[in-house]
Amino acid sequence: MNDTAPPISDDELHAFIDGQLEPGRASAVEKHLNNHADDAAKVAAYLLQRDTLRAAFADIAAEPVPEYLNPRAMRQDLIARRNMWRIAASVLVAFGMGGGGGWLLHGRMAPSTATITLLAEEAVANHVVYTADRRRPTELGAEQRDDLARWVSNRIQHQVAPPDLTVAGYKYMGGRLAATEFGPAGMFMYQNDQGLRLTVFVRPVGDAPSKPQQIVGVGSMEGCAWIEKGIGYTVVATLPAAELKRVAAEIAGRPAAG
């Protein structure tokens, strides 16, 4: 008799996020997340996204459902529109666009459309997961700085290196390769004398135009994000906005604005 528990599937990870996991599987999923950093990062990102959306639309969710969303009214509207959708679908097929290719692009934006908000969300999600780990927050330590720089640069196909933030009061701890929807990214971790951890998150953004440093709120945290020469940068820490800007300016090599 084989008592080996089945592997954790993506469906179970989503059920864990939604609170719909089958009884008895929660402990197995939690153990899996403790041992698989990439999946833990994905789950943390989805949880953060869920909570952020709930907070953003809390007022709307409390409003009465409008009449046009009444199931009977929606059914009547669906019947009225059915022929129109059939015609639209035939046009797409005629132009060779059928089969879901458009929806693939809809669900997964190209890196060139990267926004400051998206960069900050990715950075905060990884920051929350890894800075909370007191045993192994980084994949490569401070003594392996050059190795990490080569590793991350090769994976994201851009030359990057952990910035020196000694002047800003932060000692380099190490870093790791991080996961995003658009591929690998680099995360460099620092700590000040009070034990506060700060991360610098970098990933390529294709041909997205350069954007100035901006403070972006993500849930209960903030990040300072910007885009420069095809790379998106985000500084994340539980710090006031002015301090985040000061560190970001140190990285970018120019005075903080505002």
C-alpha positions in Angstrom: 0.0 0.0 0.0 1.4 3.4 -1.0 0.6 6.2 1.5 2.6 8.8 -0.3 0.6 12.0 -0.4 -0.2 13.4 -3.9 1.9 16.4 -5.1 0.6 19.9 -4.7 -1.1 21.0 -7.9 -1.7 24.6 -9.2 -5.4 24.1 -8.6 -4.7 23.4 -4.9 -2.5 26.5 -4.6 -5.4 28.6 -6.0 -7.9 26.8 -3.7 -5.5 27.6 -0.8 -5.6 31.3 -1.8 -9.4 31.3 -2.1 -10.0 29.4 1.1 -11.6 26.5 -0.8 -9.0 23.9 -0.1 -10.2 20.3 0.6 -10.1 19.4 4.3 -6.9 17.8 5.4 -4.8 19.4 2.6 -4.0 22.7 4.2 -1.0 21.4 6.2 0.4 19.7 3.1 0.1 22.9 1.1 1.8 25.0 3.9 4.7 22.5 4.1 5.0 22.7 0.3 5.2 26.5 0.4 7.8 26.4 3.1 10.0 24.2 0.9 9.3 25.8 -2.5 10.2 29.5 -2.6 8.9 30.1 -6.1 5.5 28.8 -5.3 5.5 30.7 -2.0 6.3 33.9 -3.9 3.5 33.3 -6.3 1.0 32.7 -3.5 2.1 35.8 -1.7 1.7 37.9 -4.8 -1.8 36.5 -5.5 -2.8 37.1 -1.9 -1.5 40.6 -2.0 -3.3 41.3 -5.3 -6.6 39.9 -3.8 -6.4 42.0 -0.7 -5.5 45.1 -2.7 -8.4 44.7 -5.0 -10.8 44.0 -2.1 -9.6 47.2 -0.4 -9.8 49.3 -3.6 -13.4 48.2 -4.4 -14.8 47.8 -0.8 -17.1 50.8 -1.2 -18.5 49.6 -4.5 -19.0 46.1 -3.1 -21.2 47.6 -0.4 -23.5 49.3 -2.8 -26.8 47.7 -3.9 -26.7 45.7 -7.1 -28.0 47.8 -10.0 -31.0 46.7 -11.9 -29.1 46.0 -15.1 -27.2 43.4 -13.2 -30.3 41.6 -12.2 -30.1 38.0 -13.6 -33.4 38.3 -15.5 -32.2 41.6 -17.1 -28.8 40.1 -17.9 -30.5 37.1 -19.6 -32.6 39.3 -21.8 -29.6 41.4 -22.8 -27.6 38.3 -23.6 -30.3 37.1 -26.0 -30.4 40.5 -27.7 -26.7 40.5 -28.2 -26.2 36.9 -29.3 -26.4 37.5 -33.0 -24.1 40.5 -32.7 -21.4 38.2 -31.1 -21.8 35.6 -33.7 -21.1 38.2 -36.4 -18.1 39.5 -34.5 -16.7 35.9 -34.1 -17.1 35.2 -37.8 -15.1 38.4 -38.6 -12.3 37.3 -36.3 -12.1 33.9 -37.9 -12.1 35.5 -41.4 -9.0 37.5 -40.4 -7.3 34.4 -38.9 -7.5 35.7 -35.3 -9.7 33.0 -33.9 -8.5 30.4 -31.4 -7.8 32.5 -28.4 -4.6 34.3 -29.4 -6.1 37.6 -28.5 -7.1 36.3 -25.1 -3.5 35.1 -24.5 -2.2 38.6 -24.9 -5.1 40.0 -22.9 -4.3 37.8 -19.9 -0.5 38.3 -20.1 0.7 41.8 -20.9 3.9 42.1 -22.8 6.9 43.5 -20.8 6.8 46.6 -22.9 3.5 47.6 -21.3 5.0 47.4 -17.8 3.7 50.0 -15.4 5.2 51.5 -12.3 2.3 50.0 -10.3 3.0 46.5 -11.7 6.7 46.8 -10.8 5.9 47.8 -7.3 3.4 45.0 -6.8 5.9 42.4 -7.9 8.6 43.9 -5.7 6.4 44.1 -2.6 5.2 40.5 -3.0 8.8 39.2 -3.2 9.9 41.5 -0.4 7.2 40.2 2.0 8.0 36.6 1.3 11.8 36.8 1.6 12.5 39.4 4.2 10.3 37.5 6.7 12.6 34.5 6.4 15.1 34.7 9.2 16.9 31.5 8.3 17.7 31.9 4.6 16.4 35.3 3.2 18.9 35.3 0.4 20.1 32.6 -2.1 23.6 33.9 -2.2 25.2 35.9 0.6 27.2 39.1 0.7 30.5 37.3 0.1 29.1 36.0 -3.2 28.1 39.4 -4.6 30.0 39.0 -7.9 28.5 35.5 -8.4 25.0 36.9 -7.9 25.6 39.8 -10.2 26.7 37.4 -13.0 23.8 35.0 -12.3 21.1 37.7 -12.4 22.6 39.5 -15.3 22.7 36.3 -17.4 19.1 35.4 -16.5 17.5 38.8 -17.2 20.0 39.5 -20.1 20.9 42.9 -18.7 24.0 43.9 -16.8 23.1 44.6 -13.2 24.8 44.5 -9.8 23.8 45.1 -6.2 24.2 48.8 -5.5 26.3 50.0 -2.6 24.0 51.6 -0.1 26.5 52.0 2.7 26.2 55.8 2.5 22.4 55.5 2.9 23.0 53.3 6.1 22.2 49.9 4.7 24.6 46.9 4.6 24.3 44.4 1.8 23.1 41.0 2.9 22.9 39.1 -0.4 20.2 38.4 -2.9 18.5 35.9 -5.2 16.8 35.4 -8.5 13.1 36.1 -8.1 10.0 35.0 -10.1 7.5 37.3 -11.9 4.7 36.7 -14.4 7.1 38.0 -17.1 10.1 35.9 -16.2 13.1 36.2 -13.8 14.0 39.3 -11.9 16.8 40.1 -9.4 16.3 41.0 -5.7 19.1 42.5 -3.6 18.6 42.6 0.2 20.0 45.1 2.7 19.7 45.7 6.5 20.4 48.8 8.7 21.7 48.9 12.2 18.2 48.6 13.6 17.6 45.3 11.7 15.2 46.9 9.2 15.4 45.0 5.9 15.2 46.8 2.5 15.1 45.2 -0.9 16.0 46.5 -4.4 14.0 44.7 -7.1 15.1 44.8 -10.8 13.7 43.3 -13.9 13.7 44.0 -17.7 10.7 45.8 -19.1 11.3 45.5 -22.8 10.9 48.7 -24.7 8.9 50.4 -22.0 9.7 54.1 -21.9 11.7 55.5 -19.0 9.6 56.8 -16.1 10.6 58.9 -13.1 10.7 57.6 -9.5 7.2 57.3 -8.0 6.0 56.2 -4.6 3.4 53.5 -5.0 1.2 52.1 -2.3 0.7 48.3 -2.4 -1.6 47.1 0.4 -0.1 48.4 3.7 3.4 48.9 2.2 5.0 51.4 -0.2 7.7 51.1 -2.8 9.6 53.7 -4.9 9.6 52.5 -8.5 11.0 53.8 -11.8 12.1 52.7 -15.2 15.4 53.5 -16.8 17.1 52.1 -20.0 14.9 49.1 -20.2 15.1 48.1 -16.6 12.5 48.5 -13.9 13.7 49.3 -10.4 11.8 49.2 -7.1 13.0 50.0 -3.6 10.8 48.4 -0.8 11.0 48.8 2.9 8.7 49.8 5.8 9.9 53.3 5.6 8.4 56.8 5.1 8.1 57.9 1.5 10.9 60.4 1.9 13.3 57.8 3.1 12.4 55.5 0.2 13.0 58.3 -2.2 16.4 59.1 -0.6 17.6 55.5 -1.1 16.2 55.4 -4.6 18.1 58.5 -5.5 21.2 57.0 -4.1 20.8 54.1 -6.5 19.9 56.2 -9.5 22.8 58.6 -8.7 20.8 61.8 -8.6 19.2 63.9 -5.9 15.8 62.9 -4.6 12.9 65.0 -5.9 10.3 66.4 -3.6 
